[in-house]
Each structure stands twice: as C-alpha cells, then as structure tokens.
C-alpha cells in the first residue's frame, strides 16, 4: 500500500523508537528503563467504536450484532483515503511484522503509525517476519491517533474508530491512543481466518515444561490470571494471550506480552516485574517522586506493560508447542460457589467454553465501572470472535475428543462468601500450588466426587489440601446462604445459555433442581 506521507521511517529498532518518542514528547523514560505513556480518555478498548466492513466476504460469515458491528465498504474506503491524506505532511513509522508463529498459518503486516511509541508497541507485540512465510498474505495496519472522526460525516459512533476490512486486508485505527486496540484487531483477524484452515483460535495463554513435551493452555478474560499463571518460574512460556491449535500442536499469534500492572510486585510476579525494563512500554501507570506506584489506579485499573516475549527468560524459542496435555478455564466467581479446581468432561468443556463465565476485574473495556461484576463472555473472549460461537465450540470439541486432553475449571475468584458480602479471593499462592499438582500429576491421581448442582467432579484431597480447601460448601459459615448463592449462579448460567439453542450441550450445565433437593 502506498501512503500519502512523504516521510516514512522504516523498521527502527527499539532504542531508536524510544528516542524518537522522547523527542516527540510522547512520554518519558522511567528509572527502570521502560517508556511511560498515557493514552488519554481511552484507557481500554472501545467496543462501541469497533467495526467490520460488511461485504460479500463477510455478510454471511460474521455474527453481526453489538460485538461485530457492520460498516459500509464505500464509507470505509472514503475514511481510509481521508486519514491517508491527513498524514501526508507527518512522519510515519513503519514496521514489517508477522502475526502467527506457524509459517503455514501466519499473516504478514505492514504497520504504519504516527506515534513512535505505537511503532515500539507493535514491534514488541508482533513478530519479525520469518523468511518461510513469503507466500502468506500481507495486511496493512494504519494507526493515526491525531485524526478525529466526525460521526455524522464518517458514520462512526464517536471521534475514534477501529475498522477491520477482510476483503482489502487492512485495519484502520483513527483517534485511538490506547495501543491494545492494535493487537486485539489482529486477534480478531486471526479469529476470522483460522477456522477456515481447521485451526482453533484461542484467547488463552500457554506454557510448557522444561522438556517442552507437556503444554498447558490457560483460557480466561482479563484479570483471571492468564498472564500471571502462565509466567511460571518452573515452566517455559509460549505466549500469554492468543494462540492457535492445529493437528500439529499450538502456536502463538504474538511475539510479545501485554501484562496488567495494577498492584504488581516483584515477589508476586517476578518474571513480569523483571520484564519491565528498557524497551518495554508502560501504559497509564502513575509515577511519584520518580518511582512507579503500581497500586495507584487514579488513571485506570487497566495499566499495562507491553514487552517482547524474549524479556521472559524461560520462554519456548520456537513460539510453538506440542498438543496440549491440559486445558484450564480460568474463571473469577463472585458468588463464592465454584470450586478452586474441578474436572470437566468434553461436553461440560463445551458448555463452560460457550458460557465464558467470569467477572470483569479491572476491565479492559471503556465504559465499565470500577466495580467488579459478573459476566458471560462467549469463548472467554466474545469481543474478538467474528464467527458464530458454535464454529469455535465445534473445533474445541473436535480437538478435545481427538487428543483426550484433560480439561479443568479453576476459580481464581471468591470463596467463603460472595464478593463484598464476607467472601475473600483465593490467594495466588494457593492457585499456583494447585497448578503444581496438575503439572505433577498428583491432581489426576486424586479421588474425585461429583459437586452438587453442577455435575462436574472435584478432588476430595490433593497434597496438603483437604475438603476445607477444595469444596466451597465446606467453607461457608452458613449452609443456607451458600445454597442461596449457588442457586442464583445456576439460574444465571441457565438464563445465559438459552441464547445458543443447543439442548444437548445445555444438558451438561448446572441444574437448579438438584440444588432445591439438597
């Protein structure tokens, strides 16, 4: 694609991009070497400003609605041309990059940004181009935060927009300073393209053991622990957020990590803490007396660090892994009802995958409040999946049945009571120890029992943990209050699942009537 800008600065390294960003007054360098920026009014994704061009390619293949909003192709062309003309007298930073570590499934990207730190961000989050992907398609990313959309003229919802055009293979970001929009746009691109290649795209983290022959996938929304739990001192990181599953194994879509920073400490998350250094972008953190205060959420609870994957010392060099040995669905339960770990059958896995139950904790979306609330997000990432949900659920079931992978549901949320009503959140150290029992095989060898009302199994004991640790019913001080909360959660599951009209899978979900009998 030819840009109007006469000054396109191509493929600068991290050091040069940071210097350009400093010279442009885009931010400043912290004592730890990271580059600190603020993203203005938008400190998270803007779902109402994201569109997909509706044309012959997408009309019958996209699940149109409030998530996947249609945009007229001619209007998109006109806006692209206007933004292109807008930058004709500006410096534009270009990076030739790649999304997808598998050469057979990768796409190439020419990323053009008017902010130097945006160029640094995509360099950190995506990959250098592999010579083996020369025959793969090339997409264009154009990010111009200074441009202001006019809703009346441009048919947008505000002064900013994200427009994905699958036919023309391009993504336009106008008026968007928050860099996470760039990475998530291409996650949506891969989520549209991959199923046609029999690849399951997944909103998950992945790591492997030292021999790289035991892979764990961590599904979950922001705040449930994907990045934190996959950054394990005893295992090798593949990636922290976006992957594809093929008949040959799993591969990372990205070349970097985008970690939440709120309340981070060196003791709680040592690998992430040490990755925040020279070359890392820090978004919306507060600096006091030259020191970063990660506890300060006065800008946002969604403060972020964007760093290259190699900043994590124990990562899988190929950015790929073998067929997973275990899948973990991470949920943050505010009802205090779901067990810290439970085992799912393939059908139950489909049910909880489609449900995507969790809580919005330090939400990544604009318009959300500071309060924590429950949500159901299809496939643990509804905002990023263009096809109807069953497309992804069918692929998941196919791969689970073909590989006999173990599937677990882990609650990283509340127990002993509801959120804000006497409950407390499971400690990170407790969840990490349960993961150790999964990876050692101790959990698989445990004796299991059916958890009332939900039908899945929970361990009676494992390691040093007994029923008081593993069974939430044993943790509440009042049985009646527990069952009241359990019934409320089950009704929420049932009401949510009605939208799918999948009675066979629905039969594997929680059943209110069982609770009523107990």
C-alpha positions in Angstrom: 0.0 0.0 0.0 1.2 3.5 -0.8 0.9 6.1 1.9 0.5 9.8 1.4 3.3 10.6 3.9 6.5 11.7 2.2 8.5 10.8 5.3 8.0 7.1 6.1 10.6 6.0 8.7 11.0 2.2 8.4 12.0 -0.6 10.8 13.7 1.4 13.5 14.9 -0.7 16.4 13.6 -0.3 20.0 16.3 2.1 21.1 15.7 4.4 18.1 12.0 4.3 18.6 12.2 5.3 22.2 14.5 8.2 21.3 12.0 9.4 18.7 9.2 9.1 21.1 11.1 11.2 23.7 12.0 13.8 21.0 8.3 13.9 20.1 7.2 14.4 23.7 5.1 11.2 23.5 6.1 10.1 27.0 9.2 9.7 29.2 11.7 7.1 30.3 11.3 5.7 33.8 14.1 4.8 36.2 13.7 1.1 35.3 14.2 2.0 31.6 10.6 1.4 30.5 8.9 4.1 28.4 5.9 5.6 30.1 2.9 6.9 28.2 -0.7 8.0 28.9 -3.4 7.1 26.5 -5.9 9.9 27.3 -9.6 9.5 27.7 -9.4 5.9 26.4 -7.5 3.6 28.8 -9.0 0.4 27.4 -10.7 -1.0 24.4 -13.7 0.8 22.9 -16.2 -1.9 21.9 -18.7 0.6 20.5 -16.1 2.0 18.2 -15.0 -1.3 16.6 -16.5 -2.2 13.2 -16.1 -4.9 10.5 -16.7 -4.0 6.8 -19.8 -5.8 5.6 -19.4 -7.1 2.0 -19.6 -10.3 0.0 -16.9 -12.0 2.0 -18.2 -11.2 5.5 -22.0 -10.8 5.0 -22.9 -14.5 5.7 -19.8 -15.4 7.8 -19.9 -12.9 10.6 -22.1 -13.0 13.7 -23.4 -9.4 13.3 -24.6 -7.5 16.4 -23.3 -5.3 19.2 -19.9 -7.0 19.1 -19.4 -7.3 15.4 -20.8 -4.0 14.1 -21.2 -3.7 10.3 -19.6 -0.9 8.4 -20.3 0.2 4.8 -17.5 -0.6 2.4 -17.7 2.6 0.5 -17.7 4.7 3.7 -14.7 2.7 4.9 -12.8 3.5 1.6 -13.6 7.2 1.9 -12.4 7.3 5.6 -9.3 5.4 4.8 -8.5 7.9 2.0 -9.2 10.9 4.3 -6.9 9.5 7.0 -4.2 8.8 4.5 -4.4 12.3 3.2 -4.3 13.6 6.8 -0.8 12.2 7.3 0.8 13.5 4.1 2.9 16.0 6.0 3.6 13.9 9.0 6.3 11.4 10.0 5.1 7.9 9.8 6.8 5.0 11.4 6.7 1.6 9.6 7.4 -1.9 10.8 7.3 -5.1 8.7 6.0 -7.7 11.0 4.2 -11.0 11.3 1.3 -12.5 13.3 1.3 -16.2 13.8 4.4 -18.3 14.6 3.3 -21.1 12.3 4.6 -20.4 8.8 1.6 -22.2 7.3 -0.9 -20.0 9.1 0.9 -16.7 9.6 0.0 -13.3 8.0 2.4 -10.5 7.3 1.7 -7.0 8.4 2.9 -3.6 7.3 2.2 -1.4 10.3 2.2 2.3 9.9 1.8 4.6 12.9 2.2 8.3 13.5 3.3 7.8 17.1 6.8 6.3 17.6 5.7 4.5 20.7 2.9 2.8 18.8 5.6 1.5 16.5 7.5 0.3 19.5 4.3 -1.4 20.8 3.7 -3.4 17.7 7.4 -4.3 17.4 7.1 -5.7 20.9 3.8 -7.5 20.5 4.1 -8.9 17.0 7.0 -10.9 15.4 9.8 -10.2 12.9 9.0 -11.7 9.5 10.0 -15.3 9.0 11.5 -15.9 5.5 9.4 -19.0 5.3 6.1 -17.0 5.2 6.9 -15.2 1.9 3.8 -16.7 0.2 1.4 -15.7 3.0 -0.9 -12.7 2.6 0.1 -9.2 3.7 -2.2 -6.9 5.7 -1.9 -3.2 6.4 -2.3 -1.5 9.7 -2.7 2.3 9.8 -2.9 3.9 13.2 -3.4 7.7 13.4 -4.4 8.8 16.9 -4.4 12.5 16.0 -7.2 12.1 13.5 -10.7 12.9 14.8 -13.7 11.2 13.3 -17.0 13.1 12.8 -19.8 10.6 13.5 -22.2 12.5 11.2 -19.7 12.5 8.3 -17.9 9.2 8.8 -20.7 7.0 10.3 -18.7 6.3 13.4 -20.0 6.2 17.0 -17.5 8.8 18.3 -14.3 10.6 17.4 -12.4 7.4 17.2 -12.8 4.1 15.4 -11.3 0.7 14.6 -12.4 -0.7 11.2 -11.4 -4.2 10.0 -11.6 -4.8 6.3 -11.2 -8.5 5.4 -11.5 -8.1 1.7 -8.9 -5.4 1.4 -6.8 -6.9 4.2 -6.4 -3.7 6.2 -7.1 -2.3 9.7 -7.7 1.4 10.3 -7.4 3.0 13.8 -8.3 6.6 13.9 -8.4 8.7 17.1 -7.2 5.8 19.2 -4.2 6.3 21.5 -4.8 3.1 23.5 -2.4 0.7 21.8 -4.2 -2.5 22.9 -6.6 -1.8 20.0 -3.9 -2.7 17.5 -3.1 -6.1 19.0 -6.7 -7.1 19.5 -7.7 -6.0 16.0 -5.3 -8.6 14.6 -6.5 -11.2 17.1 -10.0 -10.6 15.5 -8.4 -11.0 12.1 -6.9 -14.4 13.0 -10.1 -15.5 14.7 -11.9 -15.0 11.4 -9.2 -16.6 9.2 -8.1 -19.6 11.2 -11.3 -21.7 11.4 -11.2 -21.9 7.6 -7.8 -23.6 7.9 -9.1 -26.0 10.6 -7.3 -24.0 13.3 -9.0 -23.2 16.6 -8.0 -19.6 17.6 -8.0 -19.2 21.3 -8.0 -16.4 23.9 -5.5 -18.2 26.1 -2.0 -18.3 27.5 0.3 -21.3 27.0 3.4 -22.7 28.7 5.3 -25.9 28.6 7.5 -27.9 31.0 11.3 -27.9 30.7 11.3 -30.7 28.1 8.6 -28.8 26.1 6.5 -32.0 25.9 3.8 -31.0 28.4 1.8 -28.0 27.3 -0.9 -26.2 29.4 -3.5 -23.7 27.9 -5.0 -21.0 30.2 -8.3 -19.6 28.9 -9.8 -16.5 30.6 -10.7 -12.9 30.4 -8.5 -10.1 31.7 -7.9 -10.3 35.4 -8.5 -14.0 35.8 -4.8 -14.9 35.7 -3.8 -15.9 32.2 -0.6 -13.8 32.0 0.2 -14.2 35.7 -0.2 -18.0 35.9 1.5 -18.7 32.6 4.6 -16.8 33.7 5.8 -19.7 35.8 9.4 -19.9 37.1 9.3 -23.7 36.7 7.9 -23.7 33.1 8.6 -22.2 29.8 6.3 -19.5 28.3 4.9 -19.9 24.8 2.6 -16.9 25.0 0.3 -15.0 27.3 -2.8 -14.3 25.4 -3.5 -15.5 21.8 -2.9 -18.9 20.2 -4.0 -21.3 17.5 -4.5 -25.1 17.9 -3.8 -27.3 14.9 -3.4 -31.1 14.4 0.3 -30.5 14.9 0.1 -28.6 18.2 -0.3 -25.0 19.3 1.3 -21.8 18.1 1.4 -18.2 19.4 -0.2 -15.5 17.4 2.1 -12.9 19.0 5.8 -12.2 19.7 5.3 -10.3 23.0 3.2 -9.9 26.1 0.7 -7.3 27.3 0.5 -7.7 31.1 -1.7 -5.9 33.6 0.3 -3.9 36.0 -2.1 -2.9 38.7 -0.7 -4.0 42.2 2.2 -5.9 40.6 5.1 -6.6 42.9 8.4 -8.3 42.4 7.5 -11.0 44.9 4.1 -11.8 43.4 5.0 -11.7 39.7 8.8 -11.8 39.4 9.0 -12.7 35.7 6.7 -9.9 34.7 8.4 -7.4 37.1 11.8 -8.1 35.6 10.4 -7.8 32.0 9.5 -4.1 32.7 12.8 -2.6 31.6 14.4 -0.8 28.6 12.3 -1.3 25.5 9.1 -2.0 27.4 6.1 0.3 27.0 4.2 1.1 30.2 0.7 2.5 29.7 -1.2 4.6 32.2 0.9 4.0 35.4 1.4 6.7 38.0 4.9 8.0 38.8 5.5 9.6 42.2 8.9 11.1 43.1 10.5 9.2 40.1 9.1 5.9 41.4 6.3 3.9 39.7 3.3 3.4 42.0 1.7 0.3 40.6 -1.0 0.4 43.3 -2.3 3.8 42.2 -5.3 3.3 40.0 -6.2 7.0 39.7 -5.6 6.8 35.9 -7.1 3.3 35.4 -7.1 -0.2 36.9 -6.1 -1.3 33.4 -2.5 -0.2 33.5 -0.3 -2.3 31.1 3.2 -3.3 30.2 4.0 -4.3 26.6 7.2 -6.2 26.3 8.9 -8.6 23.9 8.4 -12.3 24.7 12.2 -12.8 25.0 12.1 -10.5 28.0 10.8 -13.5 29.8 14.0 -15.6 30.3 12.4 -19.1 30.2 10.4 -19.0 27.0 10.0 -21.5 24.2 12.2 -20.3 21.5 10.1 -21.6 18.6 7.0 -19.8 20.0 5.1 -23.0 19.4 4.2 -26.2 21.4 3.1 -29.7 21.1 -0.5 -30.8 21.5 -1.7 -29.6 25.0 -1.8 -32.1 27.9 -4.2 -30.0 29.9 -6.6 -27.1 29.3 -7.6 -24.7 32.2 -10.6 -22.5 32.0 -9.9 -19.6 34.4 -13.0 -18.0 36.0 -13.4 -15.4 38.7 -16.5 -16.3 40.5 -18.1 -13.5 42.5 -20.7 -15.8 44.0 -18.2 -17.8 46.1 -19.6 -21.0 44.8 -17.4 -22.5 42.1 -14.6 -24.8 43.4 -10.9 -23.8 43.1 -10.4 -26.7 40.7 -12.8 -29.1 39.0 -12.6 -31.6 36.2 -14.8 -31.3 33.1 -15.9 -33.9 30.6 -15.7 -32.9 26.9 -19.4 -31.9 26.9 -19.0 -29.9 30.1 -16.0 -28.3 28.5 -18.1 -27.2 25.6 -20.8 -25.8 27.9 -18.3 -23.7 30.0 -16.4 -22.6 26.9 -19.6 -21.3 25.3 -20.7 -19.7 28.6 -17.3 -18.0 29.3 -18.4 -17.1 32.9 -16.2 -14.8 34.9 -16.0 -11.3 36.4 -14.9 -8.1 34.9 -11.9 -7.4 37.1 -10.0 -4.2 36.2 -11.9 -4.3 32.9 -10.1 -3.6 29.6 -13.2 -2.0 28.1 -14.1 1.6 28.2 -17.4 2.4 29.7 -17.1 -0.2 32.5 -17.1 1.0 36.1 -14.5 0.5 38.8 -16.9 -2.0 40.5 -16.5 -5.8 39.8 -19.4 -7.6 38.2 -20.1 -11.0 36.8 -20.3 -11.5 33.0 -20.6 -14.2 30.4 -18.2 -13.8 27.5 -18.5 -16.4 24.8 -15.3 -18.5 24.2 -13.7 -16.4 27.0 -13.3 -13.6 24.6 -16.6 -12.6 22.9 -15.3 -9.2 21.9 -12.8 -10.7 19.5 -14.6 -13.6 17.7 -16.3 -12.7 14.4 -17.9 -16.1 13.5 -20.9 -17.5 15.4 -19.8 -19.1 18.7 -20.6 -22.6 17.7 -17.9 -22.5 15.0 -15.2 -22.3 17.7 -17.0 -24.6 20.1 -17.2 -27.3 17.5 -13.5 -27.0 16.8 -12.7 -27.2 20.5 -14.8 -30.4 20.9 -13.1 -31.9 17.8 -9.6 -31.3 19.3 -10.5 -32.4 22.8 -12.0 -35.6 21.5 -9.1 -36.3 19.2 -6.4 -35.7 21.9 -8.1 -36.8 25.2 -6.7 -33.7 26.8 -7.6 -33.1 30.4 -9.9 -30.0 31.0 -10.2 -28.2 34.3 -12.2 -25.3 35.5 -10.3 -23.1 38.0 -11.8 -20.4 40.1 -9.4 -17.6 40.9 -12.2 -15.6 42.4 -14.1 -15.7 45.7 -14.8 -18.3 48.4 -16.2 -18.4 51.9 -18.9 -16.0 50.8 -19.9 -13.7 48.0 -17.8 -10.7 46.7 -18.4 -7.7 49.1 -20.5 -9.9 51.3 -18.0 -11.7 53.5 -16.1 -13.6 50.9 -12.4 -13.5 50.2 -10.5 -14.1 47.0 -8.4 -17.2 46.6 -4.7 -16.4 47.2 -2.5 -16.5 44.2 -0.1 -18.8 46.1 -3.0 -21.3 46.6 -3.9 -21.3 42.9 -0.2 -21.7 41.9 0.1 -24.8 44.2 -3.0 -26.3 42.6 -1.3 -25.8 39.2 1.8 -27.6 40.6 -0.5 -30.6 41.5 -1.9 -30.6 38.0 1.5 -30.5 36.3 3.0 -33.1 38.7 0.1 -35.5 38.0 -0.9 -35.5 41.7 -4.3 -34.0 40.9 -5.1 -36.5 38.2 -4.4 -39.4 40.7 -6.7 -37.9 43.3 -10.0 -39.4 44.3 -12.9 -37.4 42.8 -16.5 -36.7 43.8 -19.4 -35.0 42.0 -20.1 -31.4 43.0 -23.8 -30.9 43.8 -25.8 -28.8 41.4 -23.0 -28.6 38.8 -22.3 -32.2 37.8 -18.6 -31.8 37.4 -16.1 -33.5 39.7 -13.9 -32.0 42.3 -10.9 -33.7 44.2 -11.6 -34.9 47.7 -8.0 -34.2 48.7 -4.7 -33.4 46.9 -1.3 -32.9 48.5 -1.8 -30.8 51.7 -5.3 -29.7 50.7 -8.5 -31.3 52.0 -12.2 -30.7 51.8 -12.0 -27.4 53.6 -9.7 -26.1 50.9 -11.3 -27.8 47.8 -15.0 -27.8 48.5 -16.7 -24.4 48.8 -19.7 -25.9 50.6 -17.3 -26.7 53.5 -16.0 -23.1 53.5 -19.2 -21.1 54.1 -20.3 -20.4 57.6 -24.0 -20.7 56.6 -25.3 -23.6 54.5 -28.4 -21.7 53.6 -26.5 -18.7 52.4 -24.3 -20.9 50.3 -27.2 -22.6 48.6 -28.9 -19.3 48.0 -25.8 -18.1 46.3 -25.4 -21.3 44.3 -29.0 -21.2 43.1 -28.5 -17.6 41.9 -25.4 -18.6 40.0 -27.1 -21.6 38.4 -30.0 -19.5 37.3 -27.6 -17.1 35.7 -25.9 -19.9 33.8 -29.2 -21.3 32.6 -30.6 -17.9 31.5 -27.4 -17.1 29.6 -27.2 -20.4 27.8 -30.7 -20.2 26.3 -29.4 -17.9 23.6 -27.4 -20.8 22.0 -30.4 -23.2 21.4 -28.1 -26.2 21.9 -30.1 -28.6 24.1 -27.7 -31.4 24.1 -24.8 -29.3 25.4 -27.1 -27.4 27.7 -27.9 -30.7 29.5 -24.3 -30.8 30.7 -24.7 -27.5 32.6 -25.7 -26.8 36.2 -29.1 -27.8 37.3 -31.2 -25.7 39.7 -33.5 -28.6 40.6 -30.6 -30.5 42.1 -29.9 -27.6 44.5 -33.6 -27.5 45.5 -33.5 -31.1 46.7 -30.4 -30.8 48.8 
